[in-house]
């Protein structure tokens, strides 16, 4: 990465660009200034002398706060603009009115298919055999004591749950 050079009086400070992950991982100790801490982690050298973050913090503590703010502004302003990413081909949801209409059409098709299947079964097996099969299914359901069975949802309330008529009931 390119370094940012900031000249103050006879000193030249060099800072490298921190990634957002590096900057987010920096822990600011109590009593320390956030700008000084970030600059100390980003500082690589002072007037040709390599420094680590502890030595950089000692150097930056000797500089007044207003100068530190200006150094930070120059440091951040000299970095390239952050890249922005955009996406293409996102899913576009249909309009709510169209969605309800489409759901109604699908339900109508499903009912038509089930009616057709029922008519074909009546023609193939006869009405009496279908009634016997339904009776056997009801008997199996009764013998299983309704384990695994769920209540049918009313047609007028397909799109959301309603609270019980007695209001909220506690678990106790």
N, C-alpha and C positions, 0 to 999 in steps of 0.2 A: 504494500500500500504506500501511497505517497505520504510524505510528512508535511506538516504545516509548520512554517517558520514564523516566529514572532520575535521582533527585535524590540528590546526595552533598554534604554541607555546604552551601555557597552556590552550587554548580554544578549545572546541569541538563544532562544528556546526552540527546541524541535519537539513536535507532538505527532504521534501517529494516529490515524483514524481508528476509533473504537467501533466495533460492530455493535449492533443493538443488544446482542446476547452478552457481550463483554460488559457493556454499560449497565445492563440490568443486573448482572452478577456482582457488581461493585457494592460492598457493604459500607455504609457511611457510619463511622463510629460516633458515639455521642460526644458532643463538644467539637467535632470537626465540621468544617464547611463542606457542603456538597460539591460546590464548584471546584474547590481545592482538591478534594478527593478524586474527582473525575480527571482533572488535569494532571494530578500526580500519577495516575495509572496510564495516562496517555503520553506523558513526557518520556522522551527517549534520551535526549542529551541537552546539556546547557553549555553553550560556547565550546563545542567540540568534546566535552567530557560526558561519557556515558553515565547515566544514573538509573537506579532502580526506583520503585515507587516509594520506598521509605525515605531515601535520600531526596527524591523529588518533593515529597511532602515537607521535609525540613526546609528546602529552598523556598517553596511556595508560602510557608507560614511567615517568612520574613517580608513578604510583599504585602502592601496594604490591600484591603478588600476591594476598593474601587478599581484598582489596577487589575486585580484578579478577574473582576467582572468583565473588564475590557479585553483581557487576554482570552477569556472564554468566548466572548462574542466574536473575536477575530478567529479563534480556533474553529468554532462551529460554522462561521460564515465562509471560511476558506475550503470547507469540505464540499465535495460534489453533492448535488441535489440527490436526496434519496429516491431510489427507483420505485415507481408505482406500477403495480400489475393490474391488469384488467382481464376479465374473463369474457369469453364469447360463447354463444350457443346455450345460454341459460334457459331453463324451463320456464315457459310463460303459462301461468295458470289461466284457465278459462274464466270468463266472467261468472259471478255467482249464479245469475239467472240462467245462463247457458248450462252451467254445471247441474243445476236442479233439473232442468229439462232433459239433459243427457241421462241422468240417473233414472228419471221416470221412463225414458225410452228403453233403457236396459232392463228395468223391472218388467215392463210390458213384454219385451221379447222373451224374457225368462219365463213369465207366466204362459205365454203362447207356446213355448217349447214344452213346458211341463204338461199343458193341456193336450198337446199333440201326442206326447209320450203316453199319457193316460188313455187317450182314445185308441192308440195302437195296441196297448196292452189289453184293453177291453175287447178289441176285435180278435186279438190273438188268443187270449185266455178266457175271456168271458167275464161278465160282471161278478158272478158268484165267486170265482177263484180269487179275484182281486179283493173282494170283501173278506174272504177267508184269510188271505195274506195279511191284510190290515188288522184283522182280529188277532192273528198270531203275533204280530209286531206289538200290539197293545198289551198282550199277555206277557210277552218277554219283558216289556218295559215295566209292567206291574210287578213281575217276579224279581226284577233287579232292584226293586224299591226306589226307582227313579234315580239310581246312581249314574252320574254323568249327563243326565238330562238337564237342559236349560229351558227356562220359560221363554215362550215366544214374545218378541217385542211387538207392541201394537203398531199398526201402519202409520197412524198419525204422529208418532213420536220416533221416527227413524233417525233423525239427525242430532239427537242430543238426549242426555239423561235428564230426568226430572227428579226433584227431591221427593222423598216419601211424603204422603199426605199429612202425616202427623208432625211434620217438621223434623229437625235434627234429633237423632236419637244417640245417646252416649253409648259407649262400649261397655259401660258398667251395668 
